[in-house]
Amino acid sequence: MNLETLIREAEDVRRFSYAPYSRFTVGAALLASDDTVYRGCNVENASFALSLCAERTAFCSAIADGQRHFVAIAIVGGEETQDHLEYCFPCGSCRQVMTEFCESDFEIIVAKSCNDYTVYTLKELLPHGFSLK
């Protein structure tokens, strides 16, 4: 699957975000090694600590489906009322979850659009992540 298609999946699922507090909506599309795409969006909660990031939502969906092998994730985000997107990097908790299930060369695509994105490896974004591997 090409990166632009993965970014479009993230853009599409972003519309389902539940972000009444921050108004910052995020979509993530997680590519498994068998080319299955698992989508996730952020889900906020009045008790902020209980909110879920789009990336972790996608991973939970994949894990619940029995998937354990991942290649890449595309992440898009921005203000709910604006059409333009911002580069939206995964938080530290999401990076640690990625470390639990992914190799250091796992690709993280942060995108403003299908034409404006940057690709990082997990090792670049979390060089000293905690892992039992």
N, C-alpha and C positions, 0 to 999 in steps of 0.2 A: 504494500500500500504506500502511496506517495504521501509526503508530509502535508501537502495542500489538502488532500482529502481528510486526513486526520484533523487538521485545523478546522475545516468546515464542520466536522462532527462536533467539535468542541463549541464552535459558534452556535450551532443549532441547539444543543442541549442547554446552553446558557439561558435561554428564554424561560426555562422551567425553574430557575433559581428562586429560592424563597429568602429574600433579603430585606425585610421591612425595617430593619434597624440601621444597617450601614448603607443600604441602597446600592451596594457594590455587588454586581452579579458576576459569577464566575462559572465557566463551563470547562470540563476536562474530558478528553477522549483518550483512553488507555488502550494501546495496541498490544495484544497478546502474541506470543510466538506463532500461533496457528492462524493469525490474521483476523481474529475476532476482536471487535472494538467494544469496549465497555465504557459507557458514558456516565458522567457524574456532574452534579451541580451543587453549589453551596446551599446549605440549609441552616438558616440562623434560628436562634432560640432566645427568648427573653432573658434566660439565664445564659449569658454569653459563652460561658465555658462549655456548654452543651452543643454549641454550633458545630457544624461539620463543613469542612472544606470540600470543594468539588473533587479534588484529587483523591482524598480518602474515600469519598462516596464511590468513585469509580473503582478503586481498589476493593472496597467491601463488596461491591456487586460482582466483581470478577472472582474473588475468593469464595463467595457464596455459590458461584457457579462451578466451583471446582478448579478454576484456573490458577496456576502457580508460576507461569513463565511469561515474562513481559519484555517487550522490545523498546517501547517509547510511549510518551504521554505528551499530548498537546494541551496547552492551557491558555485560555483567553479570559479577559475580564475587563470590566469598566463600570462606570456609573450607569445605573439602571436607565436613566432618562436620556443618556447621550448615545449617539450612534457610533462614535469612535471608541476603539478599544485602547487599553494601555498594556504595556508589558506587565504581566502578572506572574510573579515568581512564586513557587511553592513555599509555604512557611516551613519553619524548622520541624514541626511535627510531621508534616507531609513528607519532607525529605527523609526523616527517620523511618517512616512507614515504607517508603520506596527502598530504603536500604535493607529492610527486612525481607523484601521479596525480589529485589532486582540486583543484577550484577553492576559493577562500577561503571561499565560502558553503556548502561541504560540511557536512552536519549530523552531529554526534557526540552520540549519545544515551547518557548514563550512567544506568543504571537499577537500582533495588532491586526493582522489580516493574513490572507494566503500568500501575499506578496511581501509582507514585512514581518519577519520572524527571525529568531536566533535559536540555534540548537546548542545545548550544553549536555555534558555527560553528568551522571549522578556524582561521580567523583569530583568533578569541578565545583558542583554546588554544595557538596557535603564531603569534604576531603577526609574527615576523621570521624565518620559516622560510627556509631556503636553497632556491632554485629557479632553474632555467634559463628559466622562463616569463617 
